[in-house]
Amino acid sequence: MPRRRALLAAGAALVFALVAASAAAGAGAAATGARKERLTKLHSARTFALALGVDLRRRALARRLAAYDLVVVDGEDTPAAALRYLRRRGALVLGYLSVGTVEPDRFWTKRARRYALAPVPGWPERYADVARSGYRKLLVGAVAPRLLARGFDGLFLDNVDVVESYPRLARPMRQLVADIARLVRRRGKLLAAQNADGFTRRHLLRWLDAWNREDVSWRYDFERRAYAPTAASERARALGTVRRLRATGLVVTVTDYPPPGDSSAAQAAVQAACSAGALPWISDIALRTLPATPPRCAASEKAR
């Protein structure tokens, strides 16, 4: 009898293992299919909005934002109803997450505060010590899963360029992005990041589906508190990076900050982004402004 019970228990364990493996395989296949669909949709996008400051509690603004193909909104603060509405209307929606800074007023701020470094010039946040394993575990184990569970099509990582102020953080930042990418892909979703040109080109390409470059033609000068054109040499370098990353197969977007109301500066910025094969976006530095119509490249520029 003991032998029979042992055999029955072993058989039950084997059946359970097979069922669990089958379920895992099914979930993996579903995630792979969902990711393929999202990638197809991403590569067909023709309009982009980095709309972090747009108040999506206002239905009129949510309706206007629904006209865009690819939208980035705040990962924590975006109302659930607005997120559902945008996705129902066909937008691919990514949730914003700053991985290189400790921001105030986040649900994870209290736990992240111990990892804070120096203040970020012009912003009410501090650089994050990505080298601390506790910080990386917080983002990968608690923050990113909670944001993804809200229903986003993926995540948009900001302040990866902390590595430019703290070069010692390059290796742990690369590890953090890789860990978040694996998490995102297991769920069949997408990952984007922005800026950090050289670091992205050398270390992050295999983990990203899209990349955004700010300040290509126009930027905000925090010292002067004024909008200013990007220096010609920097503009040329930025456009060169956009072209190189676009050539790797990444979906590339460009966000510029021309003086509000200056339509000629805005149009020139859009044309520059389009000339390099990127999807253009124009807004104020707080990212509250939605253009009257979505910035769009001419048909002749779409294939570049």
C-alpha positions as CSV (number, residue, x, y, z in Angstrom):
1,M,0.0,0.0,0.0
2,P,2.7,2.6,0.8
3,R,4.3,1.8,-2.6
4,R,0.9,2.3,-4.3
5,R,0.3,5.6,-2.6
6,A,3.8,6.7,-3.6
7,L,3.1,5.8,-7.2
8,L,-0.2,7.6,-7.2
9,A,1.3,10.7,-5.7
10,A,4.1,10.6,-8.2
11,G,1.6,10.2,-11.0
12,A,-0.5,13.1,-9.7
13,A,2.6,15.3,-9.5
14,L,3.5,14.4,-13.0
15,V,0.0,15.3,-14.3
16,F,0.1,18.6,-12.4
17,A,3.5,19.4,-13.9
18,L,2.3,18.6,-17.4
19,V,-0.8,20.7,-16.9
20,A,1.2,23.6,-15.5
21,A,3.7,23.3,-18.4
22,S,0.9,23.3,-20.9
23,A,-0.7,26.4,-19.3
24,A,2.7,28.2,-19.3
25,A,3.2,27.3,-22.9
26,G,-0.2,28.6,-23.8
27,A,0.3,31.8,-21.9
28,G,3.7,32.2,-23.6
29,A,2.2,31.7,-27.0
30,A,-0.6,34.2,-26.3
31,A,2.0,36.8,-25.1
32,T,4.1,36.2,-28.2
33,G,1.0,36.7,-30.4
34,A,0.0,39.9,-28.6
35,R,3.5,41.3,-28.9
36,K,3.6,40.7,-32.6
37,E,0.3,42.5,-33.0
38,R,1.5,45.4,-31.0
39,L,4.8,45.6,-33.0
40,T,2.8,45.6,-36.3
41,K,0.7,48.4,-35.0
42,L,3.8,50.3,-33.7
43,H,5.5,50.1,-37.1
44,S,2.4,51.3,-38.9
45,A,2.1,54.4,-36.6
46,R,2.1,57.7,-38.4
47,T,1.4,60.1,-35.5
48,F,3.0,60.4,-32.0
49,A,2.2,62.3,-28.9
50,L,4.3,62.6,-25.7
51,A,1.3,63.9,-23.7
52,L,2.5,63.7,-20.1
53,G,1.0,67.0,-19.0
54,V,-2.4,66.6,-20.8
55,D,-5.3,66.5,-18.3
56,L,-7.1,63.4,-19.4
57,R,-9.9,63.9,-16.9
58,R,-11.1,66.4,-19.5
59,R,-13.0,64.4,-22.1
60,A,-12.4,66.9,-24.9
61,L,-8.7,66.5,-24.5
62,A,-9.0,62.7,-24.4
63,R,-11.0,62.8,-27.6
64,R,-8.3,64.9,-29.3
65,L,-5.5,62.6,-28.1
66,A,-7.4,59.6,-29.5
67,A,-6.6,60.9,-33.0
68,Y,-2.9,59.8,-32.5
69,D,-1.5,56.4,-33.3
70,L,1.1,56.2,-30.6
71,V,0.6,58.0,-27.3
72,V,2.7,58.2,-24.1
73,V,0.9,59.2,-21.0
74,D,1.8,59.1,-17.3
75,G,1.9,55.5,-16.1
76,E,0.5,56.2,-12.6
77,D,-1.8,59.2,-12.9
78,T,-3.6,58.6,-16.1
79,P,-7.3,57.9,-15.3
80,A,-8.2,54.3,-16.0
81,A,-11.3,55.4,-18.0
82,A,-9.1,57.6,-20.2
83,L,-6.6,54.7,-20.8
84,R,-9.5,52.4,-21.8
85,Y,-10.9,55.1,-24.1
86,L,-7.7,55.7,-25.9
87,R,-7.0,52.1,-26.5
88,R,-10.6,51.5,-27.6
89,R,-10.2,54.2,-30.2
90,G,-7.2,52.4,-31.6
91,A,-4.3,54.3,-30.0
92,L,-1.2,52.3,-28.9
93,V,-0.6,53.7,-25.3
94,L,2.6,53.5,-23.4
95,G,2.9,54.3,-19.7
96,Y,5.7,56.7,-18.6
97,L,8.1,55.6,-16.0
98,S,11.2,57.5,-14.9
99,V,13.9,54.9,-14.2
100,G,16.8,57.4,-13.7
101,T,15.3,59.7,-11.1
102,V,13.4,59.6,-7.9
103,E,10.2,61.7,-8.5
104,P,8.0,63.2,-5.8
105,D,4.5,62.0,-5.2
106,R,4.7,58.6,-6.6
107,F,3.4,55.5,-4.8
108,W,7.0,54.2,-4.7
109,T,8.7,57.6,-3.7
110,K,9.0,56.7,0.0
111,R,10.7,53.4,-0.8
112,A,12.9,55.0,-3.5
113,R,14.0,58.0,-1.5
114,R,17.0,56.2,0.1
115,Y,18.5,55.8,-3.4
116,A,18.3,59.5,-4.3
117,L,21.4,61.4,-5.5
118,A,21.8,65.1,-6.5
119,P,18.8,67.2,-7.7
120,V,18.0,67.3,-11.4
121,P,18.5,70.9,-12.7
122,G,15.1,72.4,-13.5
123,W,13.0,69.6,-12.2
124,P,11.6,68.7,-8.7
125,E,13.3,65.3,-8.6
126,R,16.7,63.8,-7.9
127,Y,18.9,61.4,-9.8
128,A,18.6,57.8,-8.8
129,D,21.5,55.5,-7.7
130,V,20.7,52.7,-10.2
131,A,23.8,50.9,-9.0
132,R,21.9,50.0,-5.8
133,S,20.3,46.6,-6.3
134,G,17.4,47.6,-4.0
135,Y,16.4,50.3,-6.4
136,R,16.4,48.0,-9.4
137,K,14.4,45.4,-7.5
138,L,11.9,48.0,-6.6
139,L,11.3,49.1,-10.2
140,V,11.3,45.6,-11.7
141,G,9.5,43.8,-8.9
142,A,6.9,46.3,-7.8
143,V,6.6,49.5,-9.9
144,A,6.8,48.2,-13.5
145,P,4.4,45.2,-12.9
146,R,1.8,47.5,-11.3
147,L,1.9,50.0,-14.2
148,L,1.7,47.2,-16.8
149,A,-1.3,45.7,-14.9
150,R,-3.2,48.9,-15.6
151,G,-3.6,47.9,-19.2
152,F,-0.9,49.8,-21.1
153,D,0.5,48.5,-24.3
154,G,4.0,48.9,-22.8
155,L,6.3,51.3,-20.9
156,F,8.2,54.4,-21.9
157,L,11.4,54.8,-19.8
158,D,12.7,58.3,-19.1
159,N,16.0,59.6,-17.6
160,V,18.0,56.7,-18.8
161,D,20.5,59.5,-19.5
162,V,21.4,59.6,-15.8
163,V,24.5,57.7,-17.1
164,E,25.7,60.9,-18.7
165,S,25.9,62.6,-15.3
166,Y,27.0,59.5,-13.5
167,P,29.1,57.2,-15.8
168,R,29.5,54.6,-13.1
169,L,25.8,53.9,-13.5
170,A,26.1,52.7,-17.1
171,R,26.4,48.9,-16.4
172,P,23.5,48.8,-13.8
173,M,21.3,50.9,-16.0
174,R,21.9,48.5,-18.9
175,Q,20.9,45.7,-16.5
176,L,17.8,47.5,-15.3
177,V,16.6,48.2,-18.9
178,A,17.2,44.6,-19.8
179,D,15.3,43.3,-16.8
180,I,12.3,45.6,-17.5
181,A,12.4,44.6,-21.2
182,R,12.2,40.9,-20.2
183,L,9.3,41.6,-17.9
184,V,7.5,43.6,-20.6
185,R,8.0,41.0,-23.3
186,R,6.7,38.2,-21.1
187,R,3.5,40.1,-21.0
188,G,3.4,40.6,-24.8
189,K,4.0,44.3,-24.6
190,L,6.4,47.0,-25.8
191,L,9.3,49.0,-24.4
192,A,10.5,52.5,-25.4
193,A,13.0,55.0,-24.0
194,Q,14.4,58.4,-24.8
195,N,17.6,60.4,-25.1
196,A,21.0,59.0,-24.0
197,D,22.1,58.8,-27.7
198,G,25.4,57.0,-27.4
199,F,24.4,54.8,-24.5
200,T,21.3,53.7,-26.4
201,R,23.2,53.0,-29.6
202,R,25.9,50.9,-27.8
203,H,23.9,49.1,-25.2
204,L,20.1,49.2,-25.5
205,L,19.1,48.5,-29.1
206,R,18.3,44.8,-28.4
207,W,15.9,45.7,-25.7
208,L,13.9,48.6,-27.2
209,D,11.0,48.7,-29.7
210,A,11.0,52.5,-30.0
211,W,13.1,55.5,-29.0
212,N,12.4,59.2,-28.6
213,R,14.9,62.1,-29.0
214,E,14.1,65.4,-27.3
215,D,15.5,68.9,-28.2
216,V,16.5,68.1,-31.8
217,S,15.6,71.6,-33.2
218,W,14.2,73.4,-30.2
219,R,14.7,73.1,-26.4
220,Y,13.8,74.8,-23.2
221,D,16.7,76.7,-21.6
222,F,16.1,76.4,-17.8
223,E,18.7,78.9,-16.9
224,R,17.2,81.6,-19.1
225,R,13.7,80.3,-18.6
226,A,13.1,80.6,-22.3
227,Y,12.6,78.5,-25.4
228,A,15.7,78.4,-27.6
229,P,16.9,76.8,-30.9
230,T,19.3,73.9,-30.5
231,A,22.8,74.7,-31.6
232,A,23.4,73.8,-35.3
233,S,26.2,71.3,-34.4
234,E,24.0,69.5,-31.8
235,R,21.1,69.5,-34.2
236,A,23.2,67.8,-36.8
237,R,24.4,65.2,-34.3
238,A,20.9,64.5,-33.1
239,L,19.5,64.1,-36.6
240,G,22.4,61.8,-37.4
241,T,21.6,59.6,-34.4
242,V,17.9,59.6,-35.3
243,R,18.8,58.3,-38.8
244,R,21.2,55.6,-37.5
245,L,18.7,54.3,-35.0
246,R,15.9,54.4,-37.5
247,A,18.1,52.3,-39.8
248,T,18.3,49.6,-37.2
249,G,14.6,49.0,-37.4
250,L,13.6,51.0,-34.3
251,V,10.5,53.2,-34.5
252,V,12.0,56.6,-33.7
253,T,10.2,59.7,-32.6
254,V,11.3,63.3,-32.1
255,T,10.0,65.8,-29.5
256,D,10.7,69.5,-29.9
257,Y,9.9,72.5,-27.8
258,P,9.5,75.5,-30.0
259,P,8.2,78.8,-28.6
260,P,4.5,78.4,-28.0
261,G,2.5,80.0,-30.8
262,D,5.5,80.1,-33.2
263,S,4.0,78.1,-36.1
264,S,7.0,78.6,-38.4
265,A,9.4,77.2,-35.8
266,A,7.1,74.3,-35.1
267,Q,6.7,73.5,-38.8
268,A,10.5,73.6,-39.3
269,A,11.0,71.2,-36.4
270,V,8.4,68.8,-37.8
271,Q,10.1,68.9,-41.2
272,A,13.5,68.2,-39.7
273,A,12.2,65.2,-37.8
274,C,10.5,63.9,-40.8
275,S,13.6,64.3,-42.9
276,A,15.4,61.8,-40.6
277,G,12.6,59.3,-40.7
278,A,11.1,60.1,-37.3
279,L,7.6,60.7,-36.1
280,P,7.4,64.4,-34.9
281,W,5.9,65.8,-31.8
282,I,5.6,69.5,-30.8
283,S,4.6,70.8,-27.4
284,D,5.5,73.1,-24.5
285,I,8.1,72.1,-21.9
286,A,5.3,70.9,-19.5
287,L,3.9,68.7,-22.3
288,R,0.4,70.1,-21.8
289,T,-0.2,71.5,-25.3
290,L,-1.9,69.5,-28.0
291,P,-1.4,70.9,-31.5
292,A,-4.6,71.7,-33.4
293,T,-3.9,68.7,-35.7
294,P,-1.5,65.8,-35.1
295,P,2.0,66.6,-36.6
296,R,2.4,64.3,-39.6
297,C,5.1,63.6,-42.2
298,A,4.3,64.0,-45.8
299,A,3.7,60.8,-47.8
300,S,7.0,61.1,-49.5
301,E,8.9,61.1,-46.2
302,K,7.2,58.0,-44.6
303,A,9.6,55.5,-46.0
304,R,12.8,57.3,-45.0
